């Protein structure tokens, strides 16, 4: 498993960037229309090759930038299926404010401000190892009862709904532990079931989404099908033929009137 940390330094010139090595493939870009990585989001993905990855953003830091704005962290794990317990705890951090804050405190301890500024100037190969050590030391094994029963297919629910969050943890567990392709993610960008259906149609595999905002009252099944093709039954074909014949008749009348006018 490889771990990556994105954050920023104090000065304006040290804007958000990965410390040291960055992930080779920004796989989360596929969700760019439907998540705000500046906010608190968590994404679990298993690709067709069977590789699972995880991202958690909006992790609060005690540090602030030169303007006094609070700094945040983003953590990316590639090969997250290698450590299910650690990965599931991070998913829980994405759903629990207290755990997310505890994760932020651990990252601040492992990466104090002066070290962050130094690493942004001169990358160091041990960033990933330092990050993994901090995560492993802080992580708690999620309780089995935290994961409810997964809901088949693609679906969306509210992050404030216990049934939906339990199913989300169960889906995350499946993506991490089984050869089950697709996405599970929270979103501040999607507000409605129709918006979530559009995302489900665009993404490969099944999708489970927890909406931070909007008015979902219960879990909504999303489906994967597009707009059905129009029926080509006998009635429709007969109607089409009548329209063609009518158009040809009108054209014949117009041409006949034009011929008479030219020859009178």
Secondary structure, DSSP 8 states (H G I E B T S, - for coil): -EEEEEE--SSTTS-SEESSS--SS-GGGGGTTT--TTSS-EEEEE-TTS-EEEEEEEEEEEEE-TTS-EEEEEEEEESGGG-HHHHHHHHHHHH-HHHHHHHHHHHHHHS-HHHHHHHHHS--TTHHHHHHHHHHHH-----GGGS----SSSEEEETT-HHHHHHHHHHHHHHHHSS--EEEEEESS--SHHHHHHHHHHSSSEEEEEESSS---S-EE------------HHHHHHHHHHHHHHHHHHHHHHHHHHHHHH-
